[in-house]
């Protein structure tokens, strides 16, 4: 009986860990599909947007992790990095398309917490 209960626990743990994997790949596919369908970007433009996002993600993480900055300092640095990212996006895509991309990402951020609650 103990072996059966132990086996069930191991299987449940394995299923839990397996379902937790692949979230980033699923999210990236969702972003790529949304950029293609909603914002109507080409594959080259999508690659450009994803490259810009990948470039600025470590900068934002570094600001969040910086223990020496207070909240005001973090907000100022974050605002500066976002402005730099926006300018780079506008240079790559043009003002109108860059605005559509930013709107898409803000809509995605608002949608994200509801999706996470649904999955849990």
C-alpha positions as CSV (number, residue, x, y, z in Angstrom):
1,X,0.0,0.0,0.0
2,X,2.9,2.4,0.9
3,X,4.4,1.7,-2.5
4,X,1.2,2.6,-4.3
5,X,0.8,5.8,-2.4
6,X,4.4,6.7,-3.0
7,X,4.1,5.9,-6.7
8,X,1.0,8.1,-7.0
9,X,2.8,11.0,-5.2
10,X,5.8,10.7,-7.6
11,X,3.5,10.7,-10.6
12,X,1.6,13.7,-9.4
13,X,4.9,15.5,-8.7
14,X,6.2,14.7,-12.2
15,X,3.0,15.9,-13.8
16,X,3.2,19.2,-11.8
17,X,6.8,19.8,-12.9
18,X,6.1,18.9,-16.5
19,X,3.2,21.3,-16.7
20,X,5.3,24.1,-15.3
21,X,7.8,23.7,-18.2
22,X,7.5,25.5,-21.5
23,X,5.8,28.7,-20.3
24,X,8.4,31.0,-21.9
25,X,8.1,29.3,-25.2
26,X,4.3,29.4,-25.1
27,X,4.4,33.1,-24.2
28,X,6.9,33.9,-27.0
29,X,4.7,32.1,-29.5
30,X,1.7,34.0,-28.3
31,X,3.6,37.3,-28.6
32,X,4.8,36.4,-32.1
33,X,1.3,35.4,-33.3
34,X,-0.2,38.6,-31.8
35,X,2.4,40.8,-33.4
36,X,1.7,39.2,-36.7
37,X,-2.1,39.1,-36.6
38,X,-3.1,42.1,-34.5
39,X,-0.3,44.6,-35.3
40,X,0.2,43.2,-38.8
41,X,4.0,43.1,-38.7
42,X,6.2,41.2,-41.2
43,X,8.5,38.4,-40.0
44,X,11.5,40.8,-40.3
45,X,9.7,43.4,-38.2
46,X,8.7,40.8,-35.6
47,X,12.3,39.6,-35.4
48,X,13.4,43.2,-34.9
49,X,10.9,43.8,-32.1
50,X,11.9,40.6,-30.3
51,X,15.5,41.6,-30.6
52,X,14.9,45.0,-29.1
53,X,12.8,43.5,-26.3
54,X,15.6,41.0,-25.6
55,X,18.2,43.8,-25.6
56,X,16.3,45.8,-23.0
57,X,15.0,43.0,-20.7
58,X,18.4,42.6,-18.9
59,X,18.6,46.3,-18.3
60,X,15.1,46.4,-16.7
61,X,16.0,43.3,-14.6
62,X,19.2,44.9,-13.4
63,X,17.3,48.0,-12.3
64,X,14.8,45.9,-10.4
65,X,17.6,43.9,-8.7
66,X,19.7,47.0,-7.8
67,X,19.5,47.3,-4.0
68,X,21.3,50.6,-3.9
69,X,18.4,52.5,-5.6
70,X,15.3,53.6,-3.8
71,X,11.9,53.5,-5.4
72,X,12.2,57.0,-7.0
73,X,15.6,56.1,-8.4
74,X,14.3,52.9,-9.9
75,X,11.3,54.7,-11.5
76,X,13.6,57.3,-13.0
77,X,16.0,54.7,-14.4
78,X,13.1,52.6,-15.7
79,X,11.6,55.6,-17.4
80,X,14.9,56.4,-19.1
81,X,15.3,52.8,-20.3
82,X,11.7,52.7,-21.6
83,X,12.3,56.0,-23.4
84,X,15.4,54.6,-25.0
85,X,13.6,51.5,-26.0
86,X,10.7,53.5,-27.5
87,X,13.1,55.6,-29.5
88,X,14.9,52.5,-30.9
89,X,11.5,50.9,-31.7
90,X,10.4,54.1,-33.5
91,X,13.7,54.2,-35.5
92,X,13.2,50.5,-36.6
93,X,9.4,50.5,-37.3
94,X,8.2,54.1,-37.6
95,X,6.2,56.1,-35.0
96,X,2.8,54.7,-35.9
97,X,3.8,51.0,-35.9
98,X,5.9,51.4,-32.8
99,X,2.9,52.9,-31.0
100,X,0.8,49.8,-32.1
101,X,3.5,47.5,-30.7
102,X,3.5,49.3,-27.4
103,X,-0.3,49.2,-27.2
104,X,-0.2,45.5,-28.0
105,X,2.4,44.9,-25.1
106,X,0.4,47.0,-22.7
107,X,-2.8,45.0,-23.5
108,X,-0.8,41.8,-23.1
109,X,0.4,42.9,-19.6
110,X,-3.2,43.7,-18.5
111,X,-4.3,40.3,-19.8
112,X,-1.5,38.4,-18.2
113,X,-2.6,38.4,-14.5
114,X,-6.1,37.1,-15.4
115,X,-4.6,34.2,-17.4
116,X,-2.2,33.3,-14.6
117,X,-5.1,33.0,-12.1
118,X,-7.1,30.9,-14.6
119,X,-4.1,28.5,-15.0
120,X,-3.6,28.0,-11.2
